[in-house]
Amino acid sequence: MQWIQQHKLIFTVIVLLVAFGVWYGLSQSAAPAPLLTTTSDTGSPTVDSADQQLVTTLLALRAVTLNGSIFSDPAFMSLQDFSTTIVPEPIGRENPFAPLRSTATSTPENPHAAQLFAPKK
């Protein structure tokens, strides 16, 4: 508080600069230009060049007709099949995350072997 009384002019200038900075920062609230325009002078939606290319491509694909003559072509007949046969495997457990059932009931030869993975108490 004593510093403010000794340096009133400097403190006033600092307060005015901060107030001006806050005012200037908050006064820049002009609305940004829209990123997307949807109407033209005629009132109809504008068509982007990418949209026009897509429509042209779709119309060209609609004109395509398919027939089975490709399968009798000598180039198709010369193709070889390099695929491997899939060997059928047995189906696993119904719930692979369920705990395993113990099927062996014999006692181990080493009495400490059964407690090898038992939790410590």
NORKA-V487450 format. One record per residue. N is the residue number from 0. RES is the residue in one letter. SS is DSSP state (~ for helix, > for strand, _ for the rest). D_LAST is the distance of its C-alpha to the last C-alpha in Angstrom with 2 decimals. Layout:
BEGIN
n: (N:N)
res: (RES:RES)
ss: (SS:SS)
d_last: (D_LAST:D_LAST)
END
This chain:
BEGIN
n: (0:1:2:3:4:5:6:7:8:9:10:11:12:13:14:15:16:17:18:19:20:21:22:23:24:25:26:27:28:29:30:31:32:33:34:35:36:37:38:39:40:41:42:43:44:45:46:47:48:49:50:51:52:53:54:55:56:57:58:59:60:61:62:63:64:65:66:67:68:69:70:71:72:73:74:75:76:77:78:79:80:81:82:83:84:85:86:87:88:89:90:91:92:93:94:95:96:97:98:99:100:101:102:103:104:105:106:107:108:109:110:111:112:113:114:115:116:117:118:119:120)
res: (M:Q:W:I:Q:Q:H:K:L:I:F:T:V:I:V:L:L:V:A:F:G:V:W:Y:G:L:S:Q:S:A:A:P:A:P:L:L:T:T:T:S:D:T:G:S:P:T:V:D:S:A:D:Q:Q:L:V:T:T:L:L:A:L:R:A:V:T:L:N:G:S:I:F:S:D:P:A:F:M:S:L:Q:D:F:S:T:T:I:V:P:E:P:I:G:R:E:N:P:F:A:P:L:R:S:T:A:T:S:T:P:E:N:P:H:A:A:Q:L:F:A:P:K:K)
ss: (_:~:~:~:~:~:_:~:~:~:~:~:~:~:~:~:~:~:~:~:~:~:~:~:~:~:_:_:_:_:_:_:_:_:_:_:_:_:>:_:_:_:_:_:>:_:_:_:~:~:~:~:~:~:~:~:~:~:~:~:~:~:_:_:_:_:_:~:~:~:~:~:_:~:~:~:~:_:_:_:_:_:_:_:_:_:_:_:_:_:_:_:_:_:_:_:_:_:_:_:_:_:_:_:_:_:_:_:_:_:_:_:_:_:_:_:_:_:_:_:_)
d_last: (65.29:67.73:67.46:68.56:71.62:72.62:72.16:73.30:74.96:72.00:69.61:72.01:72.30:68.51:68.12:70.95:69.46:66.07:67.82:69.96:66.97:65.15:68.36:69.03:65.52:65.60:69.18:68.40:67.55:70.07:68.89:67.97:70.05:68.77:66.91:68.29:71.81:72.62:76.37:79.43:83.06:83.79:80.92:79.13:75.65:75.76:74.78:72.81:73.84:70.39:70.74:74.22:72.99:70.31:72.93:75.23:72.53:71.65:75.33:75.68:72.73:74.28:77.36:75.45:76.07:74.15:75.63:74.50:76.91:74.14:72.73:76.05:76.39:76.47:73.94:71.42:72.23:71.57:67.94:65.38:62.02:59.24:56.36:53.72:53.01:49.71:48.03:46.50:42.75:40.80:39.16:35.38:32.91:33.81:30.69:29.40:26.38:25.22:22.25:23.55:24.16:23.05:26.32:25.39:24.29:24.84:22.24:21.75:23.50:20.57:17.72:15.18:16.77:15.20:11.65:13.21:12.18:9.10:6.42:3.77:0.00)
END
